[in-house]
Amino acid sequence: MKNIAKLAIISSVSVSLAACATSGLAPVPTISGDPQRVVERNYKLNSTTQKYVGESIVKVKDYYAKKVTKPVVIATEDFTMSGSNLNGTGMSATLRATKGEELAIAGSVTHEGRDYYVVRLPANSPCNPPCPLVDPASGQLISKAWFYTGYFTPGDGYTEITPPTVRLLRGESESVESSRGYLNQELVYSGLSGSTIRLAYREYTPDDMARPSFFQDLTYDQGVDIIVRFKNIRIKVHQATNESISYTVLEDGLP
C-alpha cells in the first residue's frame, strides 16, 4: 500500500508538471555604472552655523564612486510566505526571511511578455521547495513558483504572504575609485585657550578609519568676524567661546 501511495503522489506531480511551461533561467548580471564624483558636507556654504566644543565644524568627503547593482534582492521587512498543494502537486512549503537579508537571484524567467526574478529562498536554496518569483519593477512577491525540476508554474503558488507589504528590492552598493583620489577630512572645534581659537584637523581613510599621522592642531587669534583659512577652506568666525562657536563657511574649493 505504501508503494501504491508513493506512486500516486509521483503521478500527480508528473501530470501537474506536464501542464507547466519548461523555461531556462536567463542570467541576471551585476550592473556597474560609470564613476561619478561624490561631495558630502556637514554644512552649507554661506550659511551661519553653531557647533559646540568637540563637534565638527567642517566635515567633507570628496571622492569618485560607481554604483554596483548585484544579482541579489533585499527584504524590506521580516516576512513569511506559504502555500499548500502548490499548483496541484501535493507539495506544501513555508519560507521565511528577515529584514535586510540578501537573497540571491537564481535568474529570470519570462511569462506572457513579463520578466520575473527567481529568488533563492532560503538563501542559496536549490529551489526545492519552489523558489518564489519577484516583480523586478516593484519588488512585489508573486503567487507563482519556480520548481527545481525546471518548470515555471503560472498557477497558484505561495498564496499567503505576510505581511503583504514586503518588497524584495535589488541590492546596490557603492564601489569607491580610490585611485582617482579620496578626501575625507574634518575640522573640530576645540574651544579657546586665552584669546586663541583652537581647531583640530583630522584625515580619515575611505572606510572612516583615523590616520593619526594626518592630525594637526591649529590656533588662530580671536577677534570680531575674523577669517580663518586652512587649505581650501575659508571660514568667517562670528563668535567663539569655551562652549561653542558661531561661523560661516565661505569657501571650500569644491563643486
C-alpha positions in Angstrom: 0.0 0.0 0.0 2.9 2.4 0.8 4.4 1.8 -2.7 0.9 2.5 -4.3 0.6 5.7 -2.3 4.0 6.9 -3.3 3.3 6.1 -6.9 0.1 8.1 -6.8 1.9 11.2 -5.5 4.6 10.9 -8.2 1.9 10.5 -10.8 0.1 13.6 -9.5 3.3 15.6 -9.6 4.2 14.4 -13.1 0.8 15.3 -14.5 0.9 18.7 -13.0 4.4 19.5 -14.3 3.5 18.3 -17.7 1.0 21.1 -17.9 3.6 23.7 -16.9 6.0 25.5 -19.2 9.6 24.5 -19.3 11.8 27.5 -19.3 15.5 28.1 -18.9 16.8 30.7 -16.5 18.2 33.9 -18.0 21.2 35.2 -16.1 20.8 38.5 -14.1 24.2 40.2 -14.3 25.9 42.6 -12.0 25.5 46.1 -13.3 28.4 48.5 -12.7 27.8 52.2 -13.5 30.4 54.8 -14.6 32.3 56.5 -11.7 30.6 59.7 -10.5 32.1 62.4 -8.3 30.6 62.5 -4.8 30.9 65.5 -2.5 29.5 65.2 1.1 29.4 68.2 3.5 28.1 68.7 7.0 27.4 72.4 6.3 26.0 74.7 3.7 28.2 77.4 2.1 27.4 80.9 3.2 25.1 79.7 6.0 25.7 80.6 9.6 26.0 77.6 11.9 26.7 77.0 15.6 28.6 74.0 16.9 29.8 73.0 20.4 33.3 72.1 21.6 34.3 68.6 20.3 31.9 68.9 17.3 33.0 69.0 13.6 32.5 72.5 12.2 33.7 71.2 8.8 33.4 67.6 7.6 34.0 66.9 4.0 34.2 63.8 1.8 35.2 64.2 -1.9 35.7 61.0 -4.0 34.7 59.1 -7.1 32.4 56.1 -6.8 30.3 53.9 -9.0 27.1 52.2 -8.2 27.2 48.4 -8.3 23.8 46.5 -8.6 24.3 42.9 -7.6 22.2 39.9 -8.6 20.5 39.9 -5.2 17.3 41.3 -3.6 17.0 42.6 -0.1 13.9 42.2 2.1 12.3 45.4 3.3 10.9 43.7 6.4 10.6 40.3 8.0 8.1 38.1 6.1 6.7 34.6 5.7 5.2 33.0 2.6 3.5 29.7 2.5 1.4 27.5 0.2 -0.3 24.1 0.3 -0.8 21.8 -2.7 1.4 24.1 -4.8 0.0 24.1 -8.3 -1.8 20.8 -7.6 1.4 18.8 -6.9 0.5 18.0 -3.3 3.6 19.9 -2.2 3.4 22.3 0.7 6.0 24.8 1.9 6.7 27.7 4.2 9.5 30.1 3.5 10.9 32.9 5.8 13.3 35.8 5.5 14.3 38.7 7.7 14.5 42.4 7.1 17.8 43.4 5.3 18.6 39.8 4.4 20.3 39.4 1.0 18.7 36.7 -1.2 20.4 35.6 -4.4 18.6 35.9 -7.7 18.9 32.5 -9.5 18.0 34.1 -12.8 14.9 35.5 -14.6 12.0 33.9 -16.4 9.6 35.5 -18.9 5.9 34.7 -18.9 3.3 36.4 -21.1 5.8 39.1 -22.0 6.7 39.9 -18.4 10.0 39.2 -16.7 10.3 37.8 -13.2 13.2 37.3 -10.8 13.6 33.7 -9.5 14.8 34.2 -5.9 16.6 31.6 -3.9 14.7 31.4 -0.6 16.1 30.4 1.8 19.5 31.8 0.8 21.3 29.6 -1.7 18.3 27.3 -2.0 18.4 24.9 -5.0 14.7 25.8 -5.5 13.4 22.7 -3.6 10.9 23.8 -2.2 10.0 26.0 -5.1 11.7 29.4 -5.4 9.3 32.4 -5.3 9.0 35.0 -8.1 9.5 38.7 -7.7 8.4 41.6 -10.0 11.6 43.4 -10.9 9.9 46.8 -11.2 8.1 46.8 -7.8 9.9 44.2 -5.8 6.5 42.6 -5.1 6.4 38.8 -4.4 4.2 36.9 -6.9 1.9 34.0 -6.1 3.7 31.7 -8.6 6.6 29.3 -8.2 9.7 28.1 -10.0 10.3 24.4 -9.4 13.7 22.8 -9.1 12.8 20.4 -11.9 13.0 23.4 -14.3 9.3 24.1 -14.7 7.6 27.5 -14.5 4.2 27.2 -13.0 1.7 30.0 -13.8 -1.0 28.8 -11.4 -1.4 29.3 -7.6 1.8 29.1 -5.6 2.6 30.8 -2.3 -0.8 32.2 -1.7 -0.1 33.5 1.8 2.4 36.3 2.0 2.7 38.0 5.4 2.9 41.0 5.5 1.7 41.7 2.0 3.6 45.0 2.0 7.0 43.3 2.0 9.2 44.1 -1.1 12.4 42.4 -2.3 14.5 45.2 -3.9 17.7 44.9 -5.9 20.8 45.3 -3.8 23.1 48.2 -4.5 26.5 49.0 -3.2 29.0 51.8 -3.8 32.5 51.0 -5.1 35.0 53.8 -4.3 37.5 54.6 -7.0 40.3 55.4 -4.6 42.8 55.5 -7.5 41.2 58.8 -8.5 41.9 60.4 -5.2 39.9 60.4 -1.9 39.4 63.2 0.6 37.9 62.6 4.0 38.7 65.3 6.4 37.2 67.4 9.2 37.9 70.4 11.4 36.8 70.1 15.0 36.3 73.0 17.4 38.5 72.5 20.5 37.5 75.7 22.4 39.6 78.7 23.5 43.0 79.0 25.0 43.1 82.5 26.4 42.3 84.7 23.3 43.2 81.9 20.9 40.7 79.8 18.9 41.8 76.2 18.8 40.8 73.8 16.0 41.9 70.2 15.3 42.4 68.9 11.7 41.9 65.2 11.1 42.0 63.0 8.0 40.4 59.6 7.5 40.7 56.6 5.2 37.8 55.8 2.8 36.4 53.4 5.4 36.4 56.2 8.0 39.5 54.9 9.9 41.6 57.6 11.5 45.0 58.5 10.1 46.9 59.8 13.1 49.9 60.9 11.0 47.4 63.4 9.4 46.2 65.1 12.6 47.2 68.7 13.3 46.3 71.2 16.0 45.5 74.7 14.7 45.4 78.0 16.5 44.0 81.4 15.4 43.9 84.8 17.2 40.4 85.6 18.4 38.6 88.7 17.1 35.3 90.0 15.7 34.3 88.3 12.5 37.8 87.0 11.8 38.6 85.0 8.7 40.1 81.6 9.3 41.7 79.7 6.4 43.1 76.2 6.3 44.0 74.6 2.9 41.0 75.4 0.6 38.6 76.0 3.5 37.8 79.7 4.3 35.7 80.3 7.4 34.3 83.5 9.0 34.1 83.2 12.8 31.3 85.4 14.3 31.7 84.4 17.9 33.8 81.8 19.8 33.5 80.8 23.5 34.7 77.9 25.6 31.3 76.3 24.9 30.5 76.9 21.3 31.5 78.6 18.0 29.3 80.6 15.5 30.7 80.6 12.0 30.0 80.6 8.2 31.9 78.5 5.7 32.7 80.9 2.8 34.7 78.6 0.5 35.9 75.0 0.4 37.2 74.7 -3.2 34.7 72.0 -4.1 32.0 71.9 -6.7 
